[in-house]
Amino acid sequence: MDERSSVRPVQDTRRPAYGWGRILVGVFAVFGAIVLVPSLTTLLRSPDEEPAVWSLNLLGGVLYLLLAVCVAHNGRRMRNIGWMCLGALATMAVLIGVLTLPTPSPADLSVSVWAHWGRSRWYLPAILPVIAAAWMWMSDPRRIVANAERITELSDTLTESISEKARAVQEGRTHKTSRGGRDR
């Protein structure tokens, strides 16, 4: 018999995840579209109007959309891509946020999504990468499995310790009753 014919297809019987993860995917996707669409239309309609800043906005919108896909997928490679997106988004937020701290911002960065730490977008460009990093760290399957294994080891150790103490107590009772019976 051929090895290929004996291999069964893998079926994932886990239930789909609902809740905060899906809400974050939606928030990242909507925010990515909110950033992407205006920057794309501005670059197409008037390419001479601050093309570098609008290109950074375009890149940020694409990165937020890619981050939404990465958080939704939750595979090892997609998580790595998601971490890279987060690094780029956080870097843009910090760099442009710091550059726009002085009142006359250089190179007219005021049209950037990250200008003044994202004040024009309710500070979401500065907050969302932090939330995404916390979510990706908390929902990392490797970390969850490692914690579960530690808890299992601790439980096994405690169970073993308790059963040893119970045996010692039982042996002590047996020893006392056998000694008590001989003394009489």
N, C-alpha and C positions, 0 to 999 in steps of 0.2 A: 504494500500500500504506500502511496506517495505521502511524504510529510505534509505537503501543502493541503491535501484533502482532509487530514486529521485535525488541522487547526480550526478552532471555532472562532467566529467573530466575537469581538469584545462588545459587551453591552453595558452601558452605563445605567445603573438602576437608581442612581442618586436623584433626589427630587431637585428641581430647579431652584436656584436661590432667589429669594424675593427680599425686599426691604432696602436697607441703606445702600447696598452695592448698586442696585438698579437706580436708585435716586441719584447717586453720584454719577453714574454713567449718563443719565439724562442731563444733569447739570453741566457736566463737561461737554457733552455734545451740543447743547443749546448755547453755552457760552462760546464754544469754538465757532459755531455758526454766526453768533453775534459779532465776533471779532473778525471772522474771515470775510463775510459778505461785504461789509462796507469798505474794507481795505482792498478787496479785489475790484469792486466797482470804481473806487477812486484811482487805482492803478490803471484800469482800462480807460476810464474817461479822461483823466488828466495825468498822464505819466510824468509830467514835469514838476508836479506839486509834491515836494518832499518824498521822492521815490524810496529812499533808504528807510525812512520811518514807516512808510506804508508797507514796505516789504517785510520789515520786522513784525508788523501787525499781522500780515498775511501768514508769515511763518508761525507766529503764535497761535493763530486760528487753526492752522493745520496740525500743530502739535497738540492742541486741546482735543481736536477730533480724534487724533491717533491715541491720545491718552484714554479717551472714552472707550475705544475699541480694546485697548490693552487691559483696562480694568474689567471690562465685560468678559474677556476671553479667559484670563487668569491662568494661562499656561506659563511654563518656565521661560520660554523665549519671549513671549509677549510681556511678561513681567519685567524682563530685562529692558525691552524696548520702552516700556512704561517708565522705568526708572531713568532712562536716558532722556525721555521727554520731560520728566519732572526736573531733571538737572538743568536742561536748557531753559525751561519756563522760569524756574527760580532764579537762574542767572540773569535772564532778561529783566525780571521784576526788580532784582536788586540793583543791577547796573543802571537801568533807566530811572528807577526810583531815586538813586543817589545822585545821578546827573541832573535830575530836575528839582533837587532840593533848593538850589539858589533861585531867586525870583526870575531873573532873565535866563531861562534854560537854554543851553547851547544847542545849536543846529535845529532850533524850533522843534524840540521833542514833545511839545505840549499836545500834539495830535496823537501821540502814542497811547496805546491802551494802558501801558505801565507808567505813564507820566504821573508824578506826585503819588507814587505807590498805588496807582489805579483809582484815584479819587473819582474820576469821571464814570467809572463802572462800579461804584460802591465798594471799592477796595478789593473786589473779587480777584483781580489778577495777582494780588499779593497773598490773598488768603487761600485760594483754591490749591496752589501747589503744596501748601502745608497740610491741608486736609487730605489731599490725594496721597501724600507721603505717609501720613498716619494710617490711612486706610490700607494702602498697599503693604505696609509693615504689619499691621494687625491681622490682615487676611492672608498672609503668606503661608501656603500649605506646609512648607518645610518647617517653619517656626511652630505651627500648630501641631504637627506630628511630633516634633522634638519635645514640646511641652507635654503632649499626651503620653509619650514614652516615659518622661520623667515622673509624671503622676502615677503611671502604672508601676514603675520601679519602686516609688515611694510606698504605694499601696501594698505591693508584694513584700517589701521589707517590713512594713508595719504588721501585716498579717502574719508573717513568719515570726516576728518578735513576740506578738501576742500569743501565738500558738505555742511557742517555746515556753513562755511564762505560764501558760495554762497547763502544759505538760509538767513543768516543775512543781506547780502547786498541786497537781493531781498526784504526782509521785510523792510529794511531801505528805499528803493525806494518806496515801497508801502505806507509806513507810511508817507514819505515826500509828495507823490502825494495826499494822502488823506488829509493831513494837509494843503497842498497848495490849494486844492480845497475848503476847508472850510473857509480859510482865505479870499478868494476873495469875 
